[in-house]
Amino acid sequence: MSELVFEQVSVRYGTRRSGLTAVDGVSLTVPSGHVVGLVGESGSGKSTLARSAVGLAPVTAGRVLLDGTDVRHLAGRRPLQMVFQDPYSSLDPRMRIGASISEAMPRGGGTKGARARRAEVARLLELVNLDPDRAGMLPAQLSGGQRQRVALARALAGQPKVVIADEITSALDVSVQGAVLNLVRDVRRQLGLSMLFISHNLAVVRYLSDIIAVMYLGRIVEAGPAEQVLSDPRHPYTRELLSAAPSWHTPLFEETGDPGAADPEPSDPHHPPAGCRYHPRCALGPFARADRDLCRTTDPAQDAGRRPHRAACHFAGEPAEPNGARA
């Protein structure tokens, strides 16, 4: 088991004039042997943060540390693997399943020689509940759920200590998602892995995670133990995500306060608003309460560490609006 630490990580694309800061000064720890669920809407920077850890996105500031070592300085095998969102594009369509898994294995060690590698492929396929005979098939011959199991086996072939799972169920049928999630939970416990699990589905995150971090416009706005964050959210955006999650007792379409009180759309990430980045949408902010100009001028992330759940909100201690406004 290993600890993964994002230390004031920023990722920026483009030029200084027309660039985009997709991740802005994020600090997040995945403790050894734990699952951290990272949630947020599309475009919040979740996948970019994950890609920065495996070298697929440029870290323009800060560091990503694995057991205290900058991942950019790791030599040879990297004990950090990623499972991607789309099982249809994450596997080479011309490479057979066994060869794809074998390619990810470290050279030497216990998998030296063709026979040992075939045996290890068979073991990994059985670990993810696939018949070892699937090793001779091409990805096109498998279903989406089977391909995602192969992608997980391929990640495990690298003998990782930390696994990053990026929206791994979002492209799958609902009937398959539960089986894949159960598999991920069982394999993680069996191997004692640390995991960063990324999803926009709070039900999925609740099922798997020990810790939940909420991301908005490139920043972490709330983080803490899963049950505490879900039962007592302190940031209005977290409350918004929870209120948007469907449940059996919630009508399919429901009015949520005054639609003119705040802008329901995210701000332009190329030009994030000053002060609190969430204030144009916030039901506790200046669009709902005229006396709260502080939200427009002062960034609450500066002293988030002293608030419950490290909430990046000046009014994190206040309850949701009682009149039904979104909070």
N, C-alpha and C positions, 0 to 999 in steps of 0.2 A: 504494500500500500504506500502511496505517495501523496504529497500535498502539492496542489497546483495553485499558484498565486498570480493574479493580475495586479500589477503595482503601477497605478496611475497611467494606464495604457491609453494611448490615443492612436487612432488610425485615420489618416487623411488622404484623400484622392484629389488629383488635379493640381492646379496652380494656386498660388496665394490669392489671386484675384477671383478666380471662378471655381475654386475647389470646394470639396465637401468633407467635413469632419464627421465621419460615420460613427466613430467611437471617441468620446471626449473625456479623458482623465478618469477612466474606470478603475476602481480598486475592488477586487473580489477574491475571496479565498475559497477553494474547494478543499475542505479538510480531508486528511487521510481516512479512507474507508467510508466516506459519506457521499451522498448524492445531493448536489445543488441544482435546483430547478431554476432556470432563467426564463422569465416570461416577459411578454410585451407584444404590442401589435406589429404588423409588418412594417419594416423600415426603421425599427427602433435601434438596430445595430447588433442584435443578438448573434446572428450568423457571422458577421464581420469580426466580432470579438472572438468567437470560436476559431475562425480561420487564422486569426493573428497568432494563436497558440501553436498551430501546426505549420506555420510558415507560408500560408496561402494569402495572407494580407499583410501589408507593410506596417510594422510598428514604428510610427513616427515619433513617439515619445513614450517614456515609461519602459517597463520590463515585464516579461512573462517568465515566472520562475517555477521550476519543477524541483522540489526538494532543495530549494535555495540556489539552484543553478539556472542561469539564463538559458532558455531553450535554444537561443541562437548559437550557443557555445557548446551544445551537446555534440559529442563526436560519436560516429557510428550509429548503432541502433538507438532509436528514439522510443522511450517507454511511454509514449503519448500517441494515441491513435484516435481517428475520427470516423464516425459513421455518418454518411451524408443523407440528405433529405430524400432524394429521388433514387429509388432502387433501379430505375430503368437506365439511368445515365452514369451511375457510379461504378458499373462493371463494364469491362471491355466486351462488346458483343461478339468478338471473334475469338475470344479466349475461353476455353472450357473452365468449368467451375473449379476443378481440382488445380489446374495451372494457375488460376487467379489467386486462390488461397495460398498456394505454395510460393508464389512470387513474393508474398509479404513476409515470409518467414526469415528470421535472421540466418545469415550464413554460418555454418559451423554449429557447434554445440550438439544438442541431442537430435537435431534433424539433418545431420550430415549423411548424404547418400540418398539415392532415389527411393529405396525401399522405406527408409525411415521417414522421408517426407510424405510418401503416400500414406503411411500409417498415421502420421500426424494430421493429414487432411481428413482422413476417415474419422479420427477422434474429434476434430473440431466440428465436422458436420453432424455427428451424433450429439455433440454438446448443444448445438442449436436446433436439435430435434429434426434433422434431415437425414434421409437414408444415405449412407456413404456411396451408394451407386450413382447418386446425383453428380458425383465428381466428374463423370464423363460427359455431362450435358453442357449445352450452351445456355447463356442467360435467357435467350428467347424461348427456351423450352420450359421456363419456370414462371410461376405466378408472381405477382408483386410481393406478396408476403414471403414467398420462398426466396426471392432475390434479396429482400432485406435481411433475411436470416443468413444468406451467404455473405452479404456485406458485413454483418456482425462477426461471422466466422473469420472473414479476411482481416478484420481489425484485431481480433484476438490472436491471429497467427503471428502478429508482431510482438507478442508477449508484453503487452502494455501494462503499466501500473495505473494509468489514468485513461479513461475513455471519454470522448466528447461525442454526444449523440445529438445531432442537429435535426429536429423536426422529423424523426425517423418514422413516425406513424401517419403524418399528414397526407401522404400520397397513397395510403392504403385504404381499402374498403373498411367500413366500420366493423364488419364481422371479423376482420383479420387483426384489427388494431389491438384488441384485448389479448389475443394470443401472443403477439409480438411483445407487448408490455410485460406480460407475465414471464416471458422468456428472458427479457433484459433484466428484470428484477432477480430472477433465480440465478442467472449466470453471474451477475454482479456479486451477489452474496456468496456464491460458491467459490469465486476466484478472489474475493476480497478487494475488488477494484474501487477506486475513487471515480466519480463520474460527474461531468457537467451535462445536464439534460436540458435541452432547449425546446421550448414548445410555446404555442400561443393558447393551448388548451389547459385551463386551470385544473380541470378534473384529472387530466393525465399527470400534471405536475404534483397534485395532491397525493396521488397514488404512489408515486415513486420517491419523492424528495424528502430529505431531512431538513433542508434549508431552502428558502425561496428568495430569489432576488428579482426585482421588478425593474425593467429597463424602459426608458422613454427618451426619444430623441438623442440617443448616444450616451445617456448617463444612467447610472443606477439611482433610482429614486426611493427605493425601500428594500431592505434585506433583513432577514431574521429567521428564526426557527419556523418551519412550515406551518404548524398548527397556530402559532401566535399571529403570523402574518395573515392567515386566512380567516381566523376567528376575530381578530382585532386589528384590521388594516389601519395604518396611520396616514398614508398618503392618499389624497383624493383620486389619483389615477388608479391605484390598486383597488379602491372601492368601485371605481368605474368598471374595471375589468371583471370584478366579482359580480356586479349587478348585471353585466352583459352576458354572463355565463348562463345558458339555459338550464332550467330545472323543471321537475314535473309539476310544481305548483305555480309556475310563473307563466302568464299568458304569452303567446307567441309574439304579439305586438303590444307594447305597453308604453303609455305616456310616462315620461320621466321628467316632470317639472317643466319650467318655462323654456321652450326651445330657443328663445331669443336671449337667454341669460348669458350664454357663452357659445363660442364657436365649436361645433362638434368635430371639425376636421383638424388633423394635426398641423402644426406650423411647418413652414418651409424649412427643411433641414439645412438648406444652403444659407439661410438667414434666420437662425433661431432667435426667438424674442429675448430681449434683455430681461434681467431679473430671473424669476422662476420661469423655466421653459414651458411649464404646463399652464401658466396663468390665463392664456386666452381661452382655454377650455374648462377652467376650474369653476365648480359651483361654489367654492369657498373663497374665490379670489375677487379681484376688482370688478369683474363684469357682473358679479352677483352682489358684492358688498362694496359700495363706493368708497368706504373709509380705508380700504386695504390697498393703497397705492404702493405699499412696501413690496408687494409681489412683482410690480413692474420694474422696480429699481434695484433690488438687492437679491443676489443669488442665494437661495437657501441651502445649497450644497456646501457652502463654506463652513457651516457649523452643524452639518447633519449628524456628526458623530456623537453629539450630546443629546440627541432626541431618540425616542423609542424606535427601534428598527432602523436606525440611521436614516430616518425619513427626511427627504429633501423638500420640506414644506414648513413655512413659517408658523403654520397653525396646525401642526401635526397632532397636537393633543386634543383638538376639538372634535366633537362627534359630527357625524354626517348631518346635513341639513334636515330638520324635522318635517319640512313642508313638501318632501318628495323630490326636491331638486337633486340632480345627479351629484354624487359625492363619493 
